[in-house]
Amino acid sequence: MVEDLENLKTQIQAKGFKVEHYESPMQFNITVQSKNGQHCFARIFTGVNTRERFIIKSEACEKLKELISQN
């Protein structure tokens, strides 16, 4: 999934979106802004629950796929 997320980030950045992403063993943050700086979405998770972190990361990947297909 990490490669998938990195690939999606590259694709959406190529379309002009700004992506801020940070990941550590206890944190997952991603924020996406449109070409004009408008907030598109953000997913933030802090904690040790790996299942919840996986769900948040999967949601972020799905949202990036959706934005790529729309633009």
C-alpha positions, 0 to 999 in steps of 0.5 A, a space after each residue: 500500500 505504501 507504493 500505491 500511496 506514493 504513486 497516487 501522490 505523484 499522479 495527483 501532484 502532476 495534476 496540480 494538487 498540493 499534497 502534504 503527507 507525513 507518516 510515522 509508526 504512530 501517526 498518519 497525516 495527509 492533506 490535499 489542496 486543489 490547484 487554487 489552494 482550496 482544501 479538498 480533504 484531509 485524513 489524520 490518525 494518531 495512535 497505536 491501533 494499527 487496524 484503525 490506521 490501515 483504515 484511515 490510510 485506505 480511505 485516503 488512497 480511495 479519495 486520491 483515486 477519486 480526485 484523480 479520476 475527476 480531474 
